[in-house]
Amino acid sequence: MGLGNLMGALQSMAGGSGNDQAFSQVAANAGQGGLAAALTHAFQSDQTPPFGQMVSSMFGNSDPEQKAGLLNQLAQALGPQLLASGALGSLGSLFGGGGQITPAQAAQVSPEDVQAAAEHAEKHNPSIVEQASSFYAQHPSLVQGLGAAALAMMMSHMSKK
């Protein structure tokens, strides 16, 4: 995407028109790898909400299968010691069950609980940021719900690649 097209897309986003189309076009041109890198950049930026809050927002807009996928990644990133510590309250028992979290179980988890788990995971295993980025790069429609500032940052990042 050329600079003129990017600037037009960013202006559309700032004005609220064509938001979905502009993002979809840039994300398609960047591919999953480019979108994952842009998400990581946005997750780690001090110009966007904290990682846990952004993941929680996307989780809230996810279907049960997507929710289960994210929760299983968080459980893997947290590891058995943190899960057994009780620091995650009711989520610890869900994660500590040993098997994969099912979509039915995931549908019962609140975005607030996911925010807490994502914050813990980020502190104890920073690679969760890249893992979550790769996961959500497979679901670009969920990424669009992050807000104009995060999307503009991501679009700018993708256009430089």
LUMFIBA-409029 format. One record per atom (N, C-alpha, C): residue number from 0; atom name; z, y, x. Coordinates in steps of 0.1 Angstrom, whole numbers. Example, Ala and Ser with C-alpha at 12.3 -4.5 7.8 and 13.67 -1.06 7.14 Angstrom:
# LUMFIBA-409029
> 0:N:78:-57:132
> 0:CA:78:-45:123
> 0:C:78:-33:132
> 1:N:71:-22:128
> 1:CA:71:-11:137
> 1:C:79:0:129
//
This chain:
# LUMFIBA-409029
> 0:N:0:-12:9
> 0:CA:0:0:0
> 0:C:0:12:9
> 1:N:-9:21:6
> 1:CA:-10:34:14
> 1:C:1:43:11
> 2:N:3:53:20
> 2:CA:14:63:18
> 2:C:12:70:5
> 3:N:0:74:2
> 3:CA:-2:81:-11
> 3:C:2:73:-23
> 4:N:-2:60:-23
> 4:CA:2:52:-34
> 4:C:17:50:-34
> 5:N:24:49:-23
> 5:CA:38:47:-22
> 5:C:45:60:-28
> 6:N:40:71:-24
> 6:CA:46:84:-28
> 6:C:44:85:-44
> 7:N:33:81:-49
> 7:CA:31:81:-63
> 7:C:40:72:-70
> 8:N:42:60:-65
> 8:CA:51:50:-71
> 8:C:65:56:-71
> 9:N:69:62:-59
> 9:CA:83:67:-59
> 9:C:85:79:-69
> 10:N:75:87:-70
> 10:CA:75:98:-79
> 10:C:76:93:-94
> 11:N:69:82:-97
> 11:CA:69:76:-110
> 11:C:83:71:-113
> 12:N:89:64:-102
> 12:CA:102:59:-104
> 12:C:113:70:-106
> 13:N:111:81:-99
> 13:CA:121:92:-100
> 13:C:120:98:-114
> 14:N:108:98:-119
> 14:CA:105:104:-133
> 14:C:108:94:-144
> 15:N:110:81:-140
> 15:CA:114:71:-150
> 15:C:102:65:-156
> 16:N:89:69:-153
> 16:CA:78:63:-159
> 16:C:71:53:-149
> 17:N:66:42:-155
> 17:CA:59:33:-146
> 17:C:68:26:-136
> 18:N:81:26:-138
> 18:CA:91:20:-129
> 18:C:88:6:-126
> 19:N:86:-2:-137
> 19:CA:84:-16:-135
> 19:C:71:-19:-128
> 20:N:61:-12:-132
> 20:CA:47:-15:-127
> 20:C:47:-11:-112
> 21:N:53:1:-108
> 21:CA:53:5:-94
> 21:C:61:-5:-86
> 22:N:72:-9:-90
> 22:CA:80:-18:-82
> 22:C:73:-32:-81
> 23:N:67:-37:-92
> 23:CA:60:-49:-92
> 23:C:49:-49:-82
> 24:N:41:-38:-82
> 24:CA:30:-37:-73
> 24:C:35:-37:-58
> 25:N:45:-30:-55
> 25:CA:50:-29:-41
> 25:C:56:-43:-37
> 26:N:63:-49:-46
> 26:CA:70:-62:-43
> 26:C:59:-73:-41
> 27:N:49:-72:-49
> 27:CA:38:-82:-48
> 27:C:31:-81:-34
> 28:N:29:-69:-30
> 28:CA:22:-66:-17
> 28:C:31:-70:-6
> 29:N:44:-69:-7
> 29:CA:53:-73:3
> 29:C:56:-88:4
> 30:N:54:-95:-7
> 30:CA:57:-109:-7
> 30:C:72:-112:-7
> 31:N:76:-124:-8
> 31:CA:90:-128:-9
> 31:C:98:-124:3
> 32:N:92:-126:15
> 32:CA:99:-123:27
> 32:C:101:-108:29
> 33:N:91:-100:25
> 33:CA:93:-85:25
> 33:C:103:-80:15
> 34:N:103:-87:3
> 34:CA:113:-83:-7
> 34:C:127:-87:-3
> 35:N:128:-98:3
> 35:CA:141:-103:8
> 35:C:147:-93:19
> 36:N:138:-89:28
> 36:CA:142:-80:39
> 36:C:146:-66:33
> 37:N:139:-62:23
> 37:CA:142:-49:16
> 37:C:155:-50:9
> 38:N:157:-61:2
> 38:CA:170:-63:-5
> 38:C:182:-63:5
> 39:N:180:-70:16
> 39:CA:191:-70:26
> 39:C:194:-56:31
> 40:N:183:-48:33
> 40:CA:185:-34:37
> 40:C:192:-26:27
> 41:N:189:-28:14
> 41:CA:196:-21:3
> 41:C:210:-26:2
> 42:N:212:-39:3
> 42:CA:226:-44:2
> 42:C:235:-39:13
> 43:N:230:-36:25
> 43:CA:238:-32:36
> 43:C:238:-17:37
> 44:N:231:-9:29
> 44:CA:231:5:30
> 44:C:243:12:24
> 45:N:247:23:31
> 45:CA:258:31:25
> 45:C:253:41:14
> 46:N:240:40:11
> 46:CA:234:49:1
> 46:C:232:42:-12
> 47:N:236:29:-13
> 47:CA:236:21:-25
> 47:C:250:16:-28
> 48:N:251:11:-41
> 48:CA:265:6:-44
> 48:C:268:-6:-34
> 49:N:280:-10:-33
> 49:CA:284:-21:-25
> 49:C:277:-34:-29
> 50:N:276:-43:-19
> 50:CA:269:-56:-21
> 50:C:275:-63:-33
> 51:N:288:-65:-34
> 51:CA:294:-72:-46
> 51:C:290:-66:-59
> 52:N:289:-53:-60
> 52:CA:286:-46:-72
> 52:C:271:-49:-76
> 53:N:262:-48:-66
> 53:CA:248:-50:-69
> 53:C:245:-65:-73
> 54:N:252:-74:-66
> 54:CA:250:-88:-69
> 54:C:255:-91:-83
> 55:N:267:-85:-86
> 55:CA:273:-86:-100
> 55:C:263:-81:-111
> 56:N:257:-70:-108
> 56:CA:247:-64:-117
> 56:C:236:-74:-120
> 57:N:230:-79:-109
> 57:CA:219:-89:-111
> 57:C:223:-102:-118
> 58:N:235:-106:-114
> 58:CA:241:-118:-120
> 58:C:242:-116:-135
> 59:N:247:-105:-140
> 59:CA:248:-102:-154
> 59:C:235:-102:-161
> 60:N:224:-100:-155
> 60:CA:211:-100:-161
> 60:C:203:-113:-159
> 61:N:210:-123:-152
> 61:CA:203:-136:-149
> 61:C:205:-146:-161
> 62:N:196:-155:-161
> 62:CA:197:-166:-170
> 62:C:207:-176:-164
> 63:N:211:-186:-172
> 63:CA:221:-196:-167
> 63:C:217:-203:-155
> 64:N:204:-207:-153
> 64:CA:199:-214:-141
> 64:C:200:-205:-129
> 65:N:197:-192:-131
> 65:CA:198:-183:-119
> 65:C:212:-180:-116
> 66:N:221:-179:-126
> 66:CA:235:-177:-123
> 66:C:240:-189:-115
> 67:N:237:-201:-119
> 67:CA:241:-213:-112
> 67:C:236:-213:-98
> 68:N:224:-209:-96
> 68:CA:218:-209:-82
> 68:C:226:-199:-73
> 69:N:229:-187:-78
> 69:CA:237:-178:-70
> 69:C:251:-183:-68
> 70:N:258:-188:-78
> 70:CA:271:-193:-76
> 70:C:272:-204:-66
> 71:N:262:-213:-66
> 71:CA:262:-224:-56
> 71:C:260:-218:-42
> 72:N:253:-207:-41
> 72:CA:251:-201:-27
> 72:C:264:-194:-23
> 73:N:271:-188:-33
> 73:CA:284:-182:-29
> 73:C:294:-192:-25
> 74:N:294:-203:-33
> 74:CA:304:-214:-29
> 74:C:301:-219:-15
> 75:N:289:-221:-12
> 75:CA:285:-226:2
> 75:C:290:-216:12
> 76:N:287:-203:10
> 76:CA:291:-192:19
> 76:C:306:-191:21
> 77:N:313:-193:10
> 77:CA:328:-192:11
> 77:C:335:-203:18
> 78:N:329:-215:17
> 78:CA:335:-226:24
> 78:C:348:-231:18
> 79:N:351:-244:21
> 79:CA:362:-251:14
> 79:C:376:-244:17
> 80:N:378:-238:29
> 80:CA:391:-233:31
> 80:C:394:-221:22
> 81:N:385:-212:21
> 81:CA:387:-200:13
> 81:C:388:-204:-2
> 82:N:380:-214:-6
> 82:CA:380:-218:-20
> 82:C:394:-224:-23
> 83:N:399:-232:-14
> 83:CA:412:-238:-16
> 83:C:424:-229:-15
> 84:N:422:-217:-9
> 84:CA:433:-207:-7
> 84:C:438:-201:-20
> 85:N:430:-202:-31
> 85:CA:434:-196:-43
> 85:C:431:-181:-44
> 86:N:424:-176:-34
> 86:CA:421:-161:-34
> 86:C:411:-158:-45
> 87:N:404:-167:-50
> 87:CA:394:-164:-61
> 87:C:399:-168:-75
> 88:N:411:-171:-76
> 88:CA:416:-174:-90
> 88:C:409:-185:-97
> 89:N:404:-183:-109
> 89:CA:398:-193:-117
> 89:C:384:-197:-111
> 90:N:378:-188:-104
> 90:CA:365:-192:-98
> 90:C:368:-203:-87
> 91:N:379:-202:-80
> 91:CA:382:-212:-70
> 91:C:382:-226:-75
> 92:N:387:-228:-87
> 92:CA:387:-241:-93
> 92:C:373:-245:-97
> 93:N:365:-236:-102
> 93:CA:351:-239:-105
> 93:C:343:-243:-92
> 94:N:345:-235:-82
> 94:CA:338:-237:-69
> 94:C:344:-250:-62
> 95:N:356:-252:-64
> 95:CA:363:-263:-57
> 95:C:361:-277:-63
> 96:N:353:-278:-74
> 96:CA:351:-290:-81
> 96:C:343:-300:-73
> 97:N:337:-296:-62
> 97:CA:330:-306:-53
> 97:C:315:-306:-55
> 98:N:311:-307:-68
> 98:CA:296:-308:-70
> 98:C:290:-295:-72
> 99:N:278:-295:-76
> 99:CA:270:-283:-79
> 99:C:275:-277:-92
> 100:N:275:-264:-92
> 100:CA:279:-256:-105
> 100:C:267:-257:-114
> 101:N:269:-261:-126
> 101:CA:258:-263:-136
> 101:C:255:-250:-143
> 102:N:243:-249:-149
> 102:CA:240:-237:-157
> 102:C:250:-234:-168
> 103:N:255:-245:-174
> 103:CA:265:-243:-185
> 103:C:278:-238:-180
> 104:N:282:-242:-168
> 104:CA:295:-236:-162
> 104:C:292:-222:-158
> 105:N:281:-219:-152
> 105:CA:277:-206:-147
> 105:C:277:-196:-158
> 106:N:272:-200:-170
> 106:CA:272:-191:-181
> 106:C:285:-186:-186
> 107:N:296:-193:-182
> 107:CA:309:-189:-185
> 107:C:316:-179:-176
> 108:N:309:-176:-165
> 108:CA:315:-168:-154
> 108:C:311:-153:-156
> 109:N:321:-145:-155
> 109:CA:318:-130:-157
> 109:C:312:-124:-145
> 110:N:305:-113:-147
> 110:CA:300:-105:-135
> 110:C:311:-100:-127
> 111:N:322:-97:-133
> 111:CA:334:-92:-125
> 111:C:339:-102:-115
> 112:N:340:-115:-120
> 112:CA:344:-126:-111
> 112:C:334:-128:-100
> 113:N:321:-126:-103
> 113:CA:310:-128:-92
> 113:C:312:-116:-82
> 114:N:315:-104:-87
> 114:CA:317:-93:-78
> 114:C:328:-96:-68
> 115:N:339:-101:-73
> 115:CA:350:-105:-64
> 115:C:346:-116:-54
> 116:N:339:-126:-59
> 116:CA:335:-137:-50
> 116:C:325:-132:-40
> 117:N:316:-123:-44
> 117:CA:306:-118:-34
> 117:C:313:-109:-24
> 118:N:323:-102:-27
> 118:CA:330:-93:-18
> 118:C:338:-102:-8
> 119:N:344:-113:-13
> 119:CA:351:-122:-4
> 119:C:341:-129:6
> 120:N:330:-134:0
> 120:CA:320:-140:8
> 120:C:314:-131:19
> 121:N:312:-119:15
> 121:CA:306:-109:25
> 121:C:316:-107:37
> 122:N:329:-107:34
> 122:CA:339:-105:44
> 122:C:340:-117:53
> 123:N:340:-129:48
> 123:CA:342:-141:55
> 123:C:330:-148:61
> 124:N:318:-144:55
> 124:CA:306:-150:60
> 124:C:294:-140:57
> 125:N:292:-130:65
> 125:CA:283:-120:63
> 125:C:268:-125:61
> 126:N:265:-137:64
> 126:CA:252:-142:62
> 126:C:249:-143:47
> 127:N:259:-143:39
> 127:CA:257:-143:24
> 127:C:247:-132:19
> 128:N:247:-121:26
> 128:CA:238:-110:23
> 128:C:224:-114:24
> 129:N:220:-121:35
> 129:CA:207:-125:36
> 129:C:204:-137:27
> 130:N:213:-146:24
> 130:CA:211:-157:15
> 130:C:209:-151:1
> 131:N:217:-142:-3
> 131:CA:215:-136:-17
> 131:C:202:-129:-18
> 132:N:198:-122:-7
> 132:CA:185:-115:-7
> 132:C:174:-125:-8
> 133:N:174:-136:-1
> 133:CA:164:-146:-2
> 133:C:163:-152:-16
> 134:N:175:-154:-22
> 134:CA:176:-160:-36
> 134:C:170:-150:-46
> 135:N:174:-137:-45
> 135:CA:169:-128:-55
> 135:C:155:-124:-53
> 136:N:150:-126:-40
> 136:CA:135:-123:-38
> 136:C:126:-132:-46
> 137:N:132:-144:-50
> 137:CA:125:-153:-58
> 137:C:124:-149:-73
> 138:N:132:-139:-76
> 138:CA:134:-134:-90
> 138:C:133:-119:-90
> 139:N:121:-113:-87
> 139:CA:119:-99:-86
> 139:C:122:-91:-99
> 140:N:121:-98:-110
> 140:CA:124:-91:-123
> 140:C:139:-87:-123
> 141:N:147:-95:-117
> 141:CA:162:-92:-117
> 141:C:165:-80:-108
> 142:N:157:-79:-97
> 142:CA:159:-69:-87
> 142:C:156:-55:-93
> 143:N:147:-54:-103
> 143:CA:143:-42:-109
> 143:C:155:-35:-116
> 144:N:165:-42:-119
> 144:CA:177:-37:-126
> 144:C:187:-30:-117
> 145:N:184:-29:-104
> 145:CA:194:-23:-95
> 145:C:195:-8:-96
> 146:N:186:-1:-102
> 146:CA:187:13:-103
> 146:C:177:20:-94
> 147:N:173:32:-97
> 147:CA:162:39:-90
> 147:C:165:41:-75
> 148:N:178:45:-71
> 148:CA:180:47:-57
> 148:C:178:35:-49
> 149:N:183:24:-53
> 149:CA:181:11:-46
> 149:C:167:7:-45
> 150:N:160:8:-57
> 150:CA:146:5:-57
> 150:C:137:14:-48
> 151:N:140:27:-48
> 151:CA:133:36:-40
> 151:C:135:32:-25
> 152:N:147:29:-21
> 152:CA:150:25:-8
> 152:C:143:13:-4
> 153:N:143:3:-13
> 153:CA:136:-10:-10
> 153:C:121:-7:-9
> 154:N:115:1:-18
> 154:CA:101:3:-18
> 154:C:97:10:-4
> 155:N:105:19:0
> 155:CA:102:26:12
> 155:C:103:16:24
> 156:N:113:7:24
> 156:CA:114:-3:34
> 156:C:102:-12:34
> 157:N:98:-17:23
> 157:CA:87:-26:22
> 157:C:74:-19:26
> 158:N:72:-6:24
> 158:CA:60:0:27
> 158:C:58:2:43
> 159:N:69:1:50
> 159:CA:69:3:64
> 159:C:65:-10:72
> 160:N:65:-21:64
> 160:CA:62:-34:71
> 160:C:47:-37:71
//
